[in-house]
Amino acid sequence: MLGYRFFEEYNDGRLESSSGNVIAIDLTGDSFVQEGGVCYGAVVAIPDKAKPNSPVFKRLFNAEYLGARCRRISEARARLIHPRLFEYLDAMA
């Protein structure tokens, strides 16, 4: 899917226990710096629904979290892990 990078989210900083969710960073939008780091537009799992293949929403996202709790993955793997994310992205297209 053009315009996005995908990151598998983990439950721990050791990247051993996958949350079963993916973060899609929107590369077509602008990034900006605010206190705490660089922010991007992203589609992420709804925090209070933190279970595998959670519902998603669009929000601003602190990129520092990606380095601490995520690993970049291919679109193919992202589609396997988090089908709801792609239902949302496909509906936006």
C-alpha atoms as one frame of an Amber mdcrd trajectory, in Angstrom:
protein
   0.000   0.000   0.000   1.627   3.215  -1.157   2.215   5.975   1.322   2.464
   3.870   4.504   5.134   2.083   6.528   4.057  -0.716   8.820   5.298  -1.531
  12.310   4.352  -4.517  14.442   3.583  -3.415  17.991   4.931  -5.409  20.932
   3.771  -5.667  24.537   7.313  -5.330  25.868  10.507  -3.436  25.154  12.375
  -6.656  24.339  10.122  -7.143  21.270   9.301 -10.712  22.268   5.531 -10.577
  22.784   3.537  -9.237  19.842   0.355  -7.325  20.620  -1.214  -8.666  17.414
  -1.598  -5.102  16.129   0.171  -2.981  13.523   0.833   0.753  13.349   0.604
   2.301   9.875   2.630   5.512   9.562   1.326   7.900   6.896   4.304   9.003
   4.796   2.261  11.423   2.682   1.572  13.843   5.532   3.881  16.251   7.271
   5.779  15.409  10.416   6.437  17.915  13.160   8.415  18.196  16.361   6.749
  18.770  19.692   7.900  18.268  23.247   8.667  14.577  23.510   9.684  13.933
  19.907   8.731  13.800  16.259   5.071  13.165  15.422   3.497  11.621  12.321
  -0.019  10.902  11.203  -0.744   7.230  11.792  -3.466   4.619  11.979  -3.213
   2.730  15.271  -5.171   0.292  17.433  -7.648   1.883  19.825  -5.771   1.837
  23.170  -8.615   0.625  25.395  -9.273  -2.285  23.029  -5.697  -3.624  23.266
  -6.173  -7.135  21.961  -5.007  -8.728  18.703  -6.604  -7.300  15.545  -8.126
  -4.386  17.477 -10.299  -1.712  15.872  -8.231   1.260  14.635  -8.420   5.039
  14.306  -6.298   7.820  12.826  -4.248  10.020  15.159  -0.956  11.823  15.603
   1.711   9.459  16.802   5.052   9.962  18.569   7.755   8.280  16.486   9.956
   7.580  19.539   7.508   4.807  20.481   8.332   2.995  17.239  11.958   2.538
  18.300  11.031   1.381  21.786   8.070  -0.954  21.220   7.818  -1.758  17.489
   9.583  -3.443  14.619   9.184  -2.486  10.948   7.491  -5.216   8.912   6.345
  -5.818   5.349   2.844  -5.027   4.169   2.240  -8.743   3.606   3.032  -9.555
   7.255   0.994  -6.561   8.427  -2.032  -7.861   6.495  -1.719 -11.251   8.225
  -1.381  -9.776  11.719  -3.966  -6.975  11.592  -6.705  -7.397   8.930  -8.891
  -4.698  10.549  -6.197  -2.124   9.859  -6.448  -2.849   6.137 -10.243  -2.778
   6.177  -9.883   0.782   7.498  -7.127   1.785   5.067  -8.966   0.308   2.084
 -12.134   2.189   3.050 -10.147   5.456   3.153  -8.726   4.929  -0.340
